[in-house]
Amino acid sequence: MPGERLTVRSTADVGRFPGAAPPTRVELSIHKDEKKPEEGGCRRWFKKMCPCCFKRQASTSHDVTDKVELVKPPTCAPLPVPDALKSEKDEMKEMEELKVSVCSVDLLSSKTGQNRTEHHTDEFYGDELIIRRGQTFQIQVELNRPFSADTDKLHLELKTGGLPLVSKGTHVIVPLVKHLEDERWEAKVVEQADNTIKLSVNSPATAVVGLYGLSVVTGSLKGEPTSYNSPKNIVMLFNPWCEEDTVFLDDEDERKEYVLNDIGRIYYGTEKQIGARTWNFGQFHEGMLEACLFILEKSDMPPSGRGDAVNVVRVISAMINAQDDHGVLVGNWSGDYSDGVSPSAWSSSVEILRKYHSSYGTPVCYGQCWVFSGITTTVLRCLGIPARSVTNFQSAHDTDVSLTTDVYFDEDLEPIDYLNKDSVWNFHVWNDCWMARPDLPPGHGGWQAVDSTPQETSQGTFRCGPASVNAIRTGQVYLKHDTPFVFAEVNSDKIYWQRNLDGTFSQIFSEKKAVGHFISTKAVDSDERADITHLYKHQEGSEEERIAVETASRYGSKPDAYSTPSAEDVTVEVKMDGEGPQMGADAQLSIVIKNTSSEPRQTTLHSQVAVMYYTGVLKGTLKKEQVPVELQPNEEKIIDWVLPYQQYQNQLVDQAALMLTLSGRVNETQQVLANQTTFRLRTPDLTIKPVGAAVVGKEMAAKIEFTNPLPRTLKDVVFRVEGLGLQKGHVVVVGDVGGLATVTLTEHFIPTQPGPRKLVASLDCKQLTQVHGVVDIVVHEQ
């Protein structure tokens, strides 16, 4: 019959396998050419039986070659079938025809449908079924006949990973039940019309996250079941709306911000010059879900472990950097980005993740901490884990697990560069993610710090976290994961050491408020900066804060670092006017030195300023000075400090950061004065103005304007422009921009999504970085 699959079997298979029949008999007949079959197809055996009906014809051929002809055997008349056997055969045929089977499956995956809306996945691009665990979803199954719960069998099977196993939770068998219960894989018929049934399917809040294939298995009380494989897959995500899920977040405004918001702000600069840049997370953008699932697949994490949020976050923190597992992004702090993209040029995760996915896992060049953080936010929010980018100003990098930041001087109070391995970054950006921590003592759930920037290894891999923010706050650095490193970033003391004549070092000064300032993130439902320092540490100088520091230090490599008291009646600090020095002009600061005692004080103040990467690594010294200072009792003096533009114009690196180091010794008390202040030369912002009405499907424009602040030409200037729901990211090559000149671009685009949108642009060239701008655009429906 048409469409039947014919299986050829040997004679030995007959009676052993269904459908195996005896082979066709082949008859060999040897005859001469003149004995051709007559017209009408009479058989030779019939000629012999009735020779009178045929006259022999004279042969016209003298060829005596024998020919072999295949002759089919005669067809035998069917034997009569007994009535009892016939009725049984007919009954079996009828039963086979009545056996329930699946014709089609509709996953009800429309963006505007009940599934996607109730699961808060309607913003994802495309029409795949994207659901969150611990919550019911519905599918529709069309059968070949009406379904009967009494006589028909039906269950679902879901499989994920390369080797699905029931024991590992990667091969799930979903039974059909009358009543759904929480925390189980179950399905229930909720509607039935003719041959179509609608199933409500429940998943547990511990289900493995990832891509599932669906099969519907049907059968009767007797006979073998049949399986129908759905041509479409199902994506399962974490569920912060489900109380039983470890990532449950009970505030709806925070869920909207930390899971559903696809755009945000990342802070940078210095503690006295905080800057903000808009970042397109774009977790719902075309191809982002596929890219995030690809990252999970590319990791060494077995599929069975993808139901544990702690494990998933730890894997993501490793996979976002390319250091040891060919992850997403290559870190580069050298200043040479000629074979890639400068980190400051990025303003979106979308282009980076798309490049990584489309190249089948080739790391993208290049990134620094805020780029790693932006991508981590995208991936975690996409997978359903509440996340935010967090910036710590004056962020310590402890290299020897001392839980202190150590600065070494020689006998003349000059810094010893080769010993100063610990550094204090002007700023460092990592992530907070929200989850319960069943692996820790009670009270350590909530926000967890996770850092994808490759700084130090953790268990042999460049990753960090998740570390309980509450454990960091209280100094419980023995709790996993990587809590000591994050504690040192936000709350380590800065210890100054001086080399003695015998080569040993003595502690000469302890700066207790040196690191962990203005820890910042974007506020909920606002573009304002929210200060969350209080979540990471008690108030500076409070008894609780000192106890936390001393508790943590007991687990460090220098537990006795706090043994040396020092007189502190002379203070020194650095102040700046407004938002600080501007790029292209002289840098001016004020050094304030004050005597709080009732006796006169004298000292010689040493100052040196060096070009610095924002990571705290010094490139080279620009200027050194010595200033004698005499102070009367309770007197305060202000010293004006100036760095001319000509001294730094050709020396700067990324972020245009500088470090001013002050040191001295009070003659009367031998008190050591020490202060390190970082500052940056501020760059101008891009000005962006929308032109025309913003309506879905109608073209509009935006003007982007930039004025070069330097009295010299900028070479090879490149703009990057992107707006989610407005315009796909693209590059505009401008070329050279003259000294103090202004350049204007006009961008034309057609909005595709209604509502509040942001158009983001950045400028990049070798002479100037961290130039960007953003404009809010409200798009209306047609």
N, C-alpha and C positions, 0 to 999 in steps of 0.2 A: 504493500500500500504506500501511497505517497507519504513521505515524512518518516517512514519506518526506518529504524537502524537495523541493518542486516549483519549478523555476526557469523563468521565462518568458523566452524569448529570441525575437528577430526571425528572419525567414526567412533573413537573411544569416548568422545564427549556425549554421545547420544544416550539419553536417559540419566545423565549426570548433571547437566545444566539445562534450564528451561530454554526452549527455542531452538535447541540443537536437533536438526532433522537429518535422516540418512542422506548421503550424497547422491546426486543425480546419476543414474546408471548411464554409462557410455557404451554404445554398441559400435564395433568396428565392422565395416562392410567393404570387402574388396571387390571391385567390378571394373569392367572395361569402359572406355569412353562412349562406345556405341550404345551402352545400356543406360540411356538417359531417362530420367523420369518423364512420363508423358504429361501433356498438358492436362490439367485437372488435378494433378498431384496424387494419382493412384499409387498405392503402395505395392512393392514387388511381391510381398506375400499374397496380396489380393490377386495378382496376375496368376500366380501358381494355383490359387484356389479356383479361378474361373478363366482358363486360357481362351475360351471361346469368345470372350468379350474383347480380346485384344489380338491384333495381327502383328506378327514379327516384322519389323522394318529392316530393310537391308542396311548393313553398316556402310557408312561412307568414310570410315576412318580405319587405317591400318595400324594406328598407335596401340600398342599392347601394354602401355604403362599402367600399373595398378594405381588406384586412387583410394584414399582413406576418407570415409565420410562419417561424420558424427550423426547418429540417428537417435532421436528422443524415444524413449519407451512409450508404448501405448498407455493412454490414461485409463486407469481402471475405474469402473463405476463405483460410486461410494456405497459402502455397506449400510444397511439400515441400522439406525441408532435406537436402542431400546428406549421406551418412553420415560422410564425412571432416570436414565442417564441424561436424556435430553432435557428434562425439567431441571435437573441439578446444574447442568451446564448453563442453561438460560438464567437460572437464579444467580449463579456466580457472575455472569456477564452483567446482569442488572445491578448486582451489588457493586461491581467495579465501576459501572457508570454512575452510581449514586455516591461513591466514595468522595468525601469532601476534599477539595484542593483549592489552592490560592491562585487567583487569576492576576491580581495586582495588589500593590500596597501603596497607599498614599500617606506620606509622613506628615502631612499637614504643616509644611515648613514655610509657608508664605510669611514674609516679613510682617504683614499686617494681621496675621492669623492669631488664634488664641495661644498656641504654643510659644511662639517667639515673643508675644507681648507679655504673657504671664511670667516668662522666664527672663525678662529684661534683656533679650538678645536681639530685639527688633532693629537695633542700629547697625548690626553687623552687615557688611556687604553680602549680597547674594541671597539665594533662596534655599540654603541648606537648613536642615533641622539642627539648631544649636540650642542645647538645653543645659540646665544646671542641676546638679545632683541633689538628692533629697527632696525632689519636687515631682509631682505627677506630670505626665505629658500624654498626648493622645495621638493615636494613629488610626487609619481606616484601612480595612482589609476587605477586598472584594473576592468572594468565593464562587465556585461553580454552581452552588445551590444554597438554599437557606441553611444556616448553621443551627445544629441541635446540640445543646449542652449535654443532653442525656446520652446521646449515641456517638457524638463526634469528639475527637481529641484535638486540642490546639495549644501550642505554647510558643514562646519566642526564644530566640537565642541571639545573644550579643557577644561579639568577639573583638578584642583589641590586641595589638601587638603581633609580632611575627610568629609566636608559638603560644596560642591561647590555651590556658589551662584552667579548669574549674577550680582546682585547689589554690590557684594564685589570684582568683578574682578577675581574670582576663577573659574567661569564657563563662558567660553568665546564662543560666537557664531560667527563664521567667515563666512560672506556671500561671495558668488561668484559675482565678479564685472568685468566690462570690463576694468577699469583702476584703478591701485593701487594708493592710496594716503598715504602720511606719517602719522604717529601717529594714525593709526587705525589697527584693526584686519581685514584683507581682504585677499581674495584669487582670483587668476586669472588663467584661462586656458592658458598656454603658448605653449603647444604642444599637438597634438592629432594624434594618429595612430591606426586605427581599433578600438578596444575596450578599448584602454589605453589612459588616459589623464595625462599630467604632470601639476601640479599646482604650482604656485609661491605664497607663503604665506607671508604676511607682519605682523609684530608684532609691537606694539608701544614701545617707549623707556621707558615707565612707567610700563611695564608688570610685573606681579608678578614672582619672581624668584623661581624655584623649579622644581618638577617632575610633568609632565602633562600626562594624558591619552587622547588619540585621538579617536574620532568617526567621521565617514563619514556618513552623513545622505542624503539619496536619495529619490526621488519620482517623480511623474508626476503632471501635473496641476490638476488632479483629483485623489482622492484616498489617502490612508494613507501612510506616509513616512516610510521608513525602515532605520535602523541604523546598521552600521558595526563598531565594536570596534577593533582597531588595537591591535595586541598582544604585540606590543612593545611601550614603553613610550618615551616621549620627555623630555629632560632636558633643561630648560631655565636658562641662566646666565646673569649677568650684562655685559654691553658692553662698555669698555673704548675706542673702535674705533668709537662709534656713538656719534655725536655731541650733540644730544638731550638727551643722557643719563647723569644722574648726575655724573657718574664716568668717564666721558670723559676726556682723557689725550691726548693732541695734539702732543706729541713728540714720534715718533715711537721707537727711541732708549730707551726711558724711559718705553714705553709699553712692549718692549721685556724684560727689566730688572725687572720691578715691577709686571708684570702679567705672563710672559712666562718663566722666568728663574726659574728652579726648584732646584737650589743650590745657596748658598750664604755664607756670612761670618758674624759672630756675634762677637762683641768686648767686652772685659772684662778686669779686672785688676784694675789699678789705673791710675790717670791722668799722672803720671810720668813713668808708666810701662804698657803701653797699649798692651794687648795681643789680638790675633785674632784666632778664631776657625771656621772651615768650618762646615756648617750645610746643611744637605739634606732636603730641603723643600718637594720635591717629590709630588707636587700637582697633577701631571698627572699619578702617579703610580697606579698600580692595587688596586682597592678598596678605593682609596682616595676620589673620587667624591661621592661614596655611603656614606662614613663616614661623609663627610661634610654636605650632605643633611640630614643625620640622626641627626646631631647636631641641625640643624634647626627644624626638626620634634620634637625633644625631648624638645626643649625650649617651653616656654609658649606663644611664639609669634604666633598670629593667621596668617594663610596663607595670608590673605588679606594685612598684613603689610609687606610682604616680597618683595614688590616692592620699598620700601624706603630704600636707602643705609644707611642713618643715623641710622634708627631703627635696621637694620640688624647688623651693626657694633656694636652697643650698646649691642645687644643680644649676639653676639659672644664674646665680652669682658667678659661677665658674664659666658657664657657656657664653656669657656676654662678652668676656674678654678672650682674646685668641692666644693667650700666653702659652698654654700647654695642651689645649684640646681643640685647636682650630675653631675657636668660637667666633662670634660675630665681628668683633672690632679689634683692630691692632692699636695699642697705645703708643703714643709718640710724643715725647716732651723735648725733642732735640731742636726744634725750630726749623728743621728741613722737612718739608712735606711735598717735595717736587714730584714724587711718584704717587701721590694720592691727593686727598682733600685736607686742607687745614682744619683742625678741630673746631676753631672758632667760626668756620664758615657754615657748619651745620646748624639748622634750626628745627629739625624734624627727625623723628625716628623712622618715618615711612621709607624714605629713599634708602637708608642704610639697611633696613631689614629686607626690603625688596631686592637689593643687590645681593645680599647674602643668600637669600633663598633661590633666586634665579640662577646663581652661579653654583648651586648645589653645595654650598658650604665653604666657599672661598672667603676668608676674612676680609673685611672692608678696611681701607686705610683712610684716615686715621682718627683717633679719638683721644680725649682726655676726660677727667672725672665727670664733668657735667654731661658729656655725651654718653658715657657708660650709664650714668644715672637715668638720663632721659629714656634710653632704650630699655633699661630694667623696669621703669615705670610702665612703659608700653606693654611689655611682655606679661608682667604680673597682672595688670588690669585686664588684659585680653583673656587671660586664663581664669579670671574671676577672683583674684586675690587683691584685696584693697591695698593700695600702694601710693606713695608720694615721694617726691624728690626733696631731700633735706640738705641744706648747706650749713656747714660749721665754719665759722670764721676763727682764725688763729687755731688751726687744726694740727695737733701734734702728730708726728710720725715716729713712734717708738721702735727702734730697730733691735734693742737688746732685751726686751721684755722686763725692763727695770720699772716700768710704769711711771717713769719720770722722763722729762725732756732735759738732756744733759748738754751743757755748753762748757767747753774747755778753753782756758786762757793760759798763756805762758807766764813767765815771771814778771813781765812788763805789762800784763793785762791786755795782750794782743791775742785775738782768737787763733786757735790752733786748727786750721782748716781740716787737716787729715783726720783729726779725732772727732770733729763735729759731724758725726753720722746721723744723729737724730736731727730732724728738721721740723719746722713749724710752717705749714702751708698757709698762705694768705687766706685761702678758703679751700674747703674740700666738700664735694657733693657725693652723698650716698643716698640710700633709700630707707624709708620705714615701710614695713608691711604689717598688716594686722592679722593676728591669728591666736588661737589658744596654744598653750605649750604643755600638753599632757606629759611630755618628757622631762619637765622641770617641776620643782616644788610649787604648790599653789601660790598664786599671786604674781606669777611671772608671764602671764599671757598679755595680750594687747599688742602694743606697738613693738616691733622687732627691727633692729638695725641690720641691714644687709648691704654689702659693698661689693660692686662688680669691678671696680678699678683694681688692676693688678699691682698691689703694693708688697704684701708679704704672703708666703704660702701658708695654707692651713691644711694639715694632714697631707702635705705634698702637692697641693693644688692651689693655684692662685684664686682664692675665693675668701669671702668673709661673711660670717653670719649664717643663719639669723641669731642675733644676740638680743636677749631681753632688755629693753630700754629700762625697765624697772631695776633689773640686776645691775646695769651700768650706773644708775642713779645711786644705789646703795653700796656700791663697791664690791658686790658679790661676783668677783671676777672668775671664780672657780666654776661658774655655771656655763654650760655650752650654749652657743658656739662662738669662739673668738671674742668673748667678752673683754679680756684684758686689753686687746688691741684697741677696741672702740673706747674703752674707759680712758686709756692714755690719750686718745685723740681729743677728748672733751674735758678731762678733769685732772690731768697730770700736772704736777708742779714742775716749774723750770728751775733746775739746780745748776748753779754756776760753780765750776771747779777751777782752782789755780794750781799750776805746777810748782812744786817745791824744788829747791836746789838739788835734792837727792833723787829727783825724778818722780816722786810720788805726788798725789794730788790731794788737796784739801778743799772741802766745801767752803766757799766764801760768801755765798748768797743764795737765798731761796725765794723765787718769785711765785707766789701762790695763786695769782690771778692771771696767769700768762696765756692760757689756752682755753678754748671752748667758749667763745663769745657769740652772742646773737645767733644762736642756732635757729635757722629760718626755714619756713616752707610757705607755700601759697595758702592763703586763708580759704576756708570753706565758702563757696558761692561768692567769691570776691577776688579781685586781682591784687588785693592788699597783701602785705607780708605779715605772716603770723610768727611771733617769736615763741619757740617751744623749748627754750633753754631749760625751763623749770622741769621738763619731763626727763631730761638727761642728767641734771645735777641739782642739788639743793642750792639755796642762795649762797653766793660766794662769801666765804668768811664765817658762815654760820657754823654752829657746833655740829649739826648733822652733816654738813659738807666736809668738815675736817675729819670726822669719824669715818666717812666713806673713803676719803683719800688714804687715811692711815690703815683702814681695813684692807684696801686693795694693795697697798704697798707691801703688806706682809707676804703677799703671794708673788712679789716681783723679785728680780735678781739683785736688788739693792735694798733690802728691808730696813737698813739703818740710815737711809738717806736723809732723815729728818732730825738728826742728832745734834746739829750745830746751830745754836741760836746766833743772831747777829744784831748789833745796834742798828736802828732804823730811824734816826732823827733827822736825816737829810734825804729828801726825795727828789727824783728827777722824772719828768714825763715830757712827751712830745704832743703838741697840739697843732691843728691846721684850721684854716679858715674855710667855712662853707663846706663844699664837697671836695675840696682839695685841689692840688695843682692840675692844670690843664695841659694836655699834650701840645707841644709847640711853643710853650712859654717857660720862663724860669720857674723852677719849683721852690716854693717858699714855705718853711715850717717855723714853728716857735718851740724852743726848748725851755721848759719851765723847771727851775731848780729852787727848792725851798728848804730852809732851815727851821725845823719845828722845835728846836731846843732853846734854852735860855742862855746859851753860850755861843760865841762866834765860831764859825766853821770855815775851813779853807780846803780847797781841792783843785786838782787839775782835771778838767773834763776832756776826755779823748773822744773824738767822733770820727766815724768813717761810714761812707755810703757806698753800697755795692749794687750792681745790677743783679736781679734775682728772678729765677723762674718762680711761678706762683706756688710751686711745690716746696719752696724754702731753700732750694739749692742755689748757691751763689755762683754767678758767672765771673765777676771780676770787680775790683774796687775802682770807683771813679774819683773819690776825693777823701782826703784825711785832714783833720785839724786837731789842734790842742788849744784849749781855752782855760786860763787860770780864773778861778772863781773865789771870791771872798763874800761871805754871808754874815750879816749881823744877826743877833738873836731874833727869831721869828721873821726873818726877811725872805722875800721871794724875788727872784730875778728872772727876767725873760731874755733869752739869747736868740736873736734872729739868725736863722740858718737859711742859706740860699744855694741852690744848685743851678748854674746857668744852663740854658738850652744847649749851648755849644758843647758842653761837657758830656751830655747824654745822647745827643741826636743820632749818633751812629752806633750806639752801644746797646740799645734796648732789645729785649726778647719778648716772647708772647706775654700778653697781659700788661706790658709796660710797667712791671713791678720793680720796686727798689726797697732796700732795707737799710735803715739808719741804725747803727750800733753805737751806743754811748757807754763809756766805762770811766771809772775813777775811784780814788781812795781818799776818804776824809782824813786829813792829817792828824786831827786831834783824837779821833776814836778808832781809826783804821777801818771804819765802815766802808764796805765796797759798794760803789754805785754801779748798777748795770741796768741797761734798758735796750731792748731791740724793738724798733717800730717799723712796720712795713706800710708802704703806701703805693698807690699806682697813679700814673698820669692819665687823667680821664680823656676818653675819646668822645667825639660828638655822636649823636644819634642820627639815624636816617629819619627824614620827615616823609610821611606817607599820607596822601590825601585822596579819598575816593572821588571819582568824577561820574556823575549821572546816577540814575535810580538803580537800586539793587533789587532786581526781580529775577526769580528763577526762570532760566531759559532765555534771558535777554542780555545782550552784551553790555558791559559797563567797563570803566577804566579806573586806574589809580595812578597818581603821579608820585614818583619816588625821587626825593631830592637829597643831595649830599654836598657838603662844603669841606674841602680839604683843609685841615687845620694847620698843616705844615707849610713852611715856606719853600718846599721842594716838591718835585714831581713824584706822584705815586705811579708805580709801574705795574702793568698787567692787572688792572683792577677787574674783579669779577663780582657780580651780584647774584644772589640766590633768592628766588621768590617762591612762596608757597602759601596756599590758604585752603584748609580743609573745607570742602563744599564750595570753594570758589575757583581754585586753580591748582592743577597738579604742579609739584615742584619742578622748577627748571632753572637753568643757568643762563645769565646774560653777561657776555663778555664786553666790557667797556673799553679796555685798553688803558692808556695813560691818562692821568688827571693832573693838570698843572698845579703848581704851588698856590695855595689859597683860592683855587678855582672851584666853581660849583658845577655839578653835573646833574641833569634831570632825566629820568626815564619815565615813559608812559607805558603801562602794562594794560592790555585789553584782555578781558576774560568774560566767561558766561557762567554765572552762579548756577550750581546744580542742586543745592539744598537750602531750604528756608531756615530762618531763625538767626540768632546772633552768631557771627563768624568773625574770624580774625585773619587778616592778610599780614604775613610775616616776611621780612626781607633782611638780608645781611650782606655786608660788603667785606671782601677779603683781598688783601694784597700783602706783599712781603713787608712793606714799611708800616702797615697799620692793620691791627686786628681788633676783634671785639667791637665792631661797628654794626649795629642792627637797629631795626625799628619795627613797629607794629601799629596797625590801625583796626579799630572795631567797625564792622559792617553788619548791619541788620538787613537780611535778605527777606523779601516779601514773596508770597505766592503770587502767581499770575492772576 
